[in-house]
């Protein structure tokens, strides 16, 4: 889906002042329903159980010891790592504590120490994404990389890049197996490159990151023989990246891509570029609440358990104001992602013929 798919009904939304009024009206309804209130009980239980699963995974790793059964433990730890990452995401949006600093400190522990990913780098990148979802040259999540997300991006690549673009729909899921490695490397490059955080925060991040890497590699190579250790790392990191990628991919890929020239207010911009994934409480757990992407983008600091309660209210509001609210099943969302990747890769195919 491209920018031409976006339609703004100015007669419904009127002037910028009335557009601001729409956002205020929605916010008032959400606040009156108590959906922006903190959920300390939920997060106490959620953090405790998630960390318990994380610790249990490493305890199982030690108990299984030098055995090829350790690859099953690697798969479990990939799930545990992703659940820890979801909590880091919640902390990054200040959903857990009222204090910004408390959320930041928890995020550092979960991100840098827990899963070996720079929390400061991710916060910077994710904040820019939320401010400019699916906007070319502004949203880092649709910047040109291994994949392209617009026909213009595909057409402007070198011959090798155009070849990759032609095949990107087929390579999408295999490439997700490398996403875990990419997150680690990108975070480390950010921490050792131009400063995106204060000197004090950078030292904290690097220290925690180094402790994670040292502890991880020591545990793996002390408990396992070399070939088992390498296999464990490969399976663990590949499945971690695959799970993370499959959780985030349905949210925006295949939704309208904006050039920045569109006259869209905040509510339209966030809703039209986001896709919800239909499901149940199991889906909520597996996707870390990201299946309520529209609700999350409209109210990033809304606690995760409140998103499902906000869903009918926000969907009704969008229907009331003529704003397209897209919601699909999980498998359908992946089909739409692959269809979009195939469509934007066509200019590369034509250029090569």
C-alpha positions in Angstrom: 0.0 0.0 0.0 1.4 3.4 -1.0 0.8 7.0 -0.1 -1.8 7.2 -2.8 -3.9 4.9 -0.7 -4.3 7.6 2.0 -7.5 9.7 1.7 -8.1 12.6 3.9 -11.7 13.7 4.3 -11.3 17.4 5.2 -15.0 17.9 5.3 -15.2 15.5 8.2 -12.1 16.8 10.1 -12.1 20.5 9.0 -9.4 22.9 10.1 -6.3 22.0 12.2 -8.2 23.4 15.2 -11.1 20.9 14.8 -8.5 18.1 14.1 -7.0 19.0 17.5 -10.4 18.8 19.0 -10.9 15.3 17.7 -7.7 14.2 19.5 -8.8 16.0 22.6 -12.2 14.3 22.5 -10.7 10.9 22.1 -8.2 11.5 24.9 -11.1 12.6 27.2 -13.0 9.4 26.5 -10.0 7.3 27.2 -9.2 9.1 30.4 -12.8 8.9 31.6 -12.7 5.2 31.1 -9.6 5.1 33.4 -7.5 3.5 30.6 -4.4 5.7 31.2 -4.2 4.7 34.9 -1.1 2.8 36.0 -1.4 -1.0 36.6 1.2 -1.6 39.4 -0.4 -5.0 40.4 -0.3 -6.3 36.8 3.3 -5.2 36.2 4.6 -6.5 39.5 3.2 -9.9 38.6 4.3 -9.6 34.9 7.9 -8.6 35.6 8.2 -11.2 38.4 6.9 -14.1 36.2 8.9 -13.0 33.1 12.1 -12.8 35.1 11.3 -16.1 36.7 10.9 -17.7 33.3 14.2 -16.1 32.2 16.1 -17.4 35.3 14.4 -20.9 34.9 15.7 -21.0 31.3 19.3 -20.5 32.4 18.9 -22.9 35.3 17.7 -25.5 32.8 20.7 -24.7 30.6 23.0 -25.6 33.5 21.1 -28.7 34.5 21.0 -30.1 31.0 24.7 -29.4 30.7 26.8 -30.7 27.8 24.1 -32.3 25.7 22.5 -31.6 22.4 19.2 -31.3 24.3 20.5 -27.9 25.2 19.2 -26.7 21.8 15.7 -27.1 23.2 16.7 -24.8 26.1 18.0 -22.3 23.5 14.6 -22.3 21.9 12.9 -21.6 25.3 15.4 -18.9 26.1 14.6 -17.2 22.7 11.0 -17.0 23.9 12.1 -15.7 27.3 14.4 -13.1 25.8 11.6 -11.7 23.6 9.2 -11.5 26.6 11.9 -9.5 28.4 12.2 -7.3 25.4 8.4 -6.7 25.5 8.8 -5.5 29.1 11.6 -3.2 28.0 9.3 -1.8 25.3 6.7 -1.1 28.0 9.3 0.6 30.2 10.4 2.7 27.2 6.9 4.1 26.8 6.7 4.8 30.6 3.9 2.4 31.0 5.2 0.7 34.2 6.3 3.5 36.6 5.1 7.0 37.0 8.7 8.1 37.2 10.6 8.5 33.9 13.9 7.6 35.6 12.5 4.5 37.2 11.3 3.3 33.8 14.6 4.1 32.2 16.6 2.2 34.9 14.3 -0.8 34.5 14.8 -0.6 30.7 18.6 -0.6 31.1 18.5 -3.7 33.2 16.1 -5.5 30.9 17.7 -4.4 27.7 21.5 -4.0 28.2 22.0 -6.5 31.0 19.1 -8.9 30.3 19.2 -9.4 26.5 22.3 -7.5 25.4 20.7 -4.7 23.4 21.3 -1.0 23.8 18.3 0.5 25.4 19.3 4.1 24.7 19.8 3.3 21.0 16.4 1.6 20.8 14.6 4.4 22.6 16.0 7.0 20.2 15.0 4.9 17.2 11.6 3.9 18.5 10.7 7.5 19.5 11.4 8.6 15.9 9.2 5.8 14.6 6.3 6.8 16.8 6.6 10.4 15.8 6.6 9.6 12.1 5.1 6.2 11.5 5.7 4.9 7.9 6.9 8.3 6.8 9.7 8.1 4.2 13.0 9.6 5.4 11.7 10.1 8.9 10.7 6.6 10.2 13.8 4.6 10.8 11.8 1.4 10.6 11.3 1.8 6.8 14.8 3.1 6.0 16.6 1.3 3.2 18.4 -1.8 4.4 18.3 -5.4 3.4 14.6 -4.6 2.5 12.9 -1.7 0.8 9.4 -0.4 1.5 8.6 1.8 -1.4 9.0 1.4 -5.2 11.3 4.5 -5.3 13.6 2.9 -2.8 13.8 -0.3 -4.9 14.4 1.6 -8.2 17.2 3.6 -6.7 19.3 0.7 -5.6 22.5 -0.7 -7.2 22.2 -3.8 -9.3 22.9 -6.1 -6.4 20.3 -4.2 -4.3 17.7 -4.5 -7.1 18.3 -8.2 -7.2 17.8 -8.5 -3.5 14.6 -6.3 -3.8 13.2 -8.7 -6.4 13.5 -11.5 -4.0 12.7 -9.7 -0.7 9.2 -11.2 -0.3 10.8 -14.7 -0.4 13.7 -13.7 1.8 11.7 -11.9 4.5 11.2 -14.7 7.0 14.8 -16.1 6.5 16.2 -12.7 7.1 14.3 -12.4 10.4 16.7 -15.2 11.7 19.4 -12.5 11.6 17.4 -9.8 13.4 18.7 -10.8 16.8 22.3 -10.4 15.7 21.4 -7.1 14.0 19.9 -5.7 17.2 23.0 -6.6 19.2 25.4 -5.2 16.6 23.4 -2.0 15.9 23.1 -1.3 19.6 26.9 -1.7 20.1 27.7 0.5 17.1 25.5 3.2 18.6 27.2 3.0 22.0 30.6 3.2 20.4 29.7 5.8 17.8 28.3 9.4 18.0 26.7 10.0 21.3 22.9 9.6 21.5 22.8 9.6 25.3 24.7 11.5 28.0 28.2 10.4 29.0 27.0 9.0 32.3 24.2 6.9 30.6 26.6 5.7 27.9 29.0 4.4 30.5 26.1 2.7 32.3 24.9 1.1 29.0 28.3 -0.1 27.9 29.1 -1.5 31.4 25.8 -3.5 31.5 26.2 -4.6 27.9 29.7 -5.8 28.6 28.5 -7.8 31.7 25.8 -9.4 29.6 28.2 -10.4 26.8 30.9 -11.7 29.2 28.4 -13.7 31.3 26.6 -15.1 28.2 29.7 -16.3 26.5 31.3 -17.6 29.7 28.3 -19.6 30.6 27.9 -21.1 27.1 31.6 -22.0 26.5 32.1 -23.3 30.1 29.1 -25.6 30.1 29.1 -26.8 26.5 31.8 -28.2 24.2 32.7 -25.8 21.4 30.4 -27.2 18.7 27.5 -27.4 21.1 28.2 -23.8 22.2 28.2 -22.5 18.7 25.0 -24.4 17.9 23.4 -23.1 21.0 24.2 -19.4 20.2 23.1 -19.9 16.6 19.7 -21.4 17.5 19.1 -19.0 20.4 19.9 -15.8 18.5 18.2 -16.9 15.3 14.9 -17.8 17.1 15.1 -14.7 19.3 15.4 -12.5 16.1 12.7 -14.5 14.3 10.2 -14.1 17.2 10.9 -10.4 17.6 10.6 -9.8 13.8 7.3 -11.8 13.6 5.9 -9.8 16.5 6.7 -6.3 15.0 6.3 -7.0 11.3 2.4 -7.0 11.2 2.2 -3.6 12.9 3.0 -1.3 9.9 4.4 -3.2 7.0 2.0 -3.1 4.1 0.1 -0.1 5.5 0.2 3.3 3.7 3.6 4.9 3.3 3.6 8.7 3.8 5.8 11.2 2.0 5.3 13.9 4.5 3.2 16.1 2.3 -0.1 14.6 3.4 -2.5 16.8 5.5 -3.1 14.3 8.2 -3.8 15.1 11.9 -2.3 13.1 14.7 -5.2 10.6 15.0 -5.3 9.9 11.3 -1.5 9.6 11.0 -1.3 7.0 13.7 -4.4 5.0 12.8 -4.0 4.9 9.0 -0.4 3.7 9.2 -1.1 0.9 11.8 -2.7 -2.5 11.6 -4.2 -4.4 14.5 -4.0 -8.2 14.7 -7.2 -9.9 15.8 -6.9 -12.5 18.5 -7.4 -13.4 22.1 -5.5 -13.4 25.4 -3.0 -15.9 24.0 -2.4 -13.6 21.1 -2.0 -10.7 23.6 0.7 -12.7 25.4 2.5 -14.0 22.4 2.7 -10.6 20.7 3.3 -8.7 23.9 0.2 -6.5 23.4 1.6 -5.2 20.0 -1.4 -6.7 18.3 -3.2 -3.6 19.6 -1.0 -1.4 17.5 -3.5 1.3 16.7 -4.4 1.8 20.4 -0.7 1.7 21.3 0.2 4.3 18.7 -2.6 6.7 19.8 -1.7 6.3 23.5 1.9 5.0 23.7 2.0 5.3 27.6 -1.2 3.3 28.0 -0.4 0.2 30.1 -0.4 -3.0 28.1 -3.3 -4.7 29.9 -5.5 -1.6 29.2 -5.1 -1.9 25.4 -7.6 -4.6 25.0 -10.2 -2.6 26.9 -9.4 0.5 24.9 -9.9 -1.4 21.6 -13.7 -1.3 21.3 -13.8 2.4 22.4 -11.2 3.5 19.9 -12.6 1.4 17.1 -16.0 2.9 17.6 -14.5 6.4 17.7 -12.7 5.9 14.4 -15.9 4.6 12.8 -17.7 7.6 14.2 -15.2 10.0 12.5 -14.7 8.1 9.2 -11.2 6.9 9.9 -10.3 3.5 8.4 -9.5 1.1 11.3 -7.6 -1.9 9.9 -7.7 -5.2 11.8 -6.8 -8.6 10.4 -5.9 -12.1 11.6 -2.2 -12.9 12.2 -1.8 -15.0 9.1 -3.6 -12.4 6.9 -1.3 -9.7 8.3 1.8 -11.7 7.1 0.2 -12.2 3.7 -0.3 -8.4 3.4 3.3 -7.8 4.4 4.6 -10.2 1.8 2.3 -8.8 -0.9 3.6 -5.3 -0.1 7.2 -6.4 -0.3 6.6 -8.1 -3.6 4.8 -5.1 -5.1 7.5 -2.6 -4.1 10.2 -4.9 -5.5 8.6 -4.9 -9.0 10.5 -1.8 -10.2 13.7 -3.5 -9.5 12.6 -6.5 -11.6 11.6 -4.2 -14.4 14.9 -2.3 -14.3 16.8 -5.5 -14.5 14.9 -6.7 -17.6 
